């Protein structure tokens, strides 16, 4: 048993140390202006895959963003492949030096983010209800601006350091 415990602890430590430093993207273009990109209308399409990689739910998101008093408010309306809907409202605040803080009803505490070049990296805890139980999941969330209209997103969710799933999204700014 002690040998198994050592292997498990080593795997958890390795998983916790595997995040990329956002600074590696500092020279990538186009430069991401987070408030500018989301100010107005954005559509997104995505899916959630479980830890085995099986897609278990697809969705479309209509996003309306507006800048108010130096904060970005994002109203996200989700429509899932099973016909259900949900809504998340983010309030994002600039912290200086490319850093951001964000809050939403299903985010525990604050999300912390940093923009570097064309990339945004968010870290936060998401309270996700599954079959009547709320799971607090650690989210490692990356967005990459491709051009002035398209951004790609990959979010990996973990519980106790163990990967439980991921969300893949493609955003497109409306004109």
Secondary structure, DSSP 8 states (H G I E B T S, - for coil): -HHHHHHHHHHHHHHHT----GGGGTT-SS---HHHHHSEEEEEEEEEEETTS-EEEEEEEEEEEEEETTEEEEEEEEEETTS-EEEEEEEEEEEETTEEEEE-TTEEEEEEEEEETTEEEEEEEEEEEETTEEEEEEEEEEEEE-SSSEEEEEEEEEETTEEEEEEEEEEEE--
